[in-house]
Amino acid sequence: MGPKMRMTQVLSIENLSPHMRRITVTGESLAEFPTGRESAHVKVVLPNPMSADNRPNGACAG
């Protein structure tokens, strides 16, 4: 099975250092996200800021 794209919303952003931020996301699609597993991870796909359409295009590699 390939990766599942989950749409989320940014809940908070915290500056941890000059070069690191903690971004907390929320959303109904996270209800099925695996917890307590070492292999659980996310890949962030950001929209192109120069595009009028601010949604990611979903073209991410597994």
C-alpha positions as CSV (number, residue, x, y, z in Angstrom):
1,M,0.0,0.0,0.0
2,G,1.3,3.5,-0.9
3,P,1.5,6.5,1.4
4,K,-1.8,8.0,2.5
5,M,-2.1,11.8,2.1
6,R,-3.7,13.5,5.1
7,M,-4.8,17.1,4.9
8,T,-4.2,19.0,8.1
9,Q,-4.3,22.4,9.6
10,V,-1.5,24.2,11.5
11,L,-2.5,24.5,15.2
12,S,0.7,26.2,16.4
13,I,4.2,27.1,15.5
14,E,7.0,27.3,18.2
15,N,10.5,28.5,17.5
16,L,12.9,26.1,19.2
17,S,16.1,27.7,17.9
18,P,17.1,30.1,15.2
19,H,17.0,27.2,12.6
20,M,14.4,24.9,14.0
21,R,10.6,25.2,14.5
22,R,8.0,22.8,16.0
23,I,4.9,22.9,13.9
24,T,1.9,21.2,15.5
25,V,-0.9,20.1,13.1
26,T,-4.4,18.9,13.6
27,G,-7.2,17.4,11.5
28,E,-9.8,14.6,11.3
29,S,-7.6,12.7,9.0
30,L,-5.0,12.1,11.8
31,A,-7.5,9.9,13.7
32,E,-6.1,6.8,11.9
33,F,-2.4,7.9,12.3
34,P,-0.4,5.1,13.9
35,T,0.9,5.9,17.4
36,G,3.5,4.1,19.5
37,R,5.3,2.8,16.4
38,E,8.9,3.5,15.6
39,S,8.1,3.6,11.9
40,A,5.3,6.2,12.2
41,H,6.5,9.4,10.4
42,V,5.2,12.2,8.2
43,K,6.4,13.8,5.0
44,V,5.4,17.4,4.6
45,V,4.3,18.6,1.2
46,L,4.1,22.4,1.0
47,P,2.2,24.3,-1.7
48,N,4.0,26.5,-4.2
49,P,3.8,30.0,-2.7
50,M,3.9,31.5,-6.2
51,S,0.7,29.5,-7.2
52,A,-2.8,30.8,-6.9
53,D,-3.9,27.3,-5.9
54,N,-2.5,26.8,-2.4
55,R,-3.2,23.1,-2.2
56,P,-0.3,20.5,-2.5
57,N,-0.5,18.6,-5.8
58,G,-0.1,15.2,-4.2
59,A,2.9,14.3,-6.3
60,C,4.9,12.9,-3.5
61,A,7.1,9.8,-3.6
62,G,6.5,6.9,-1.1
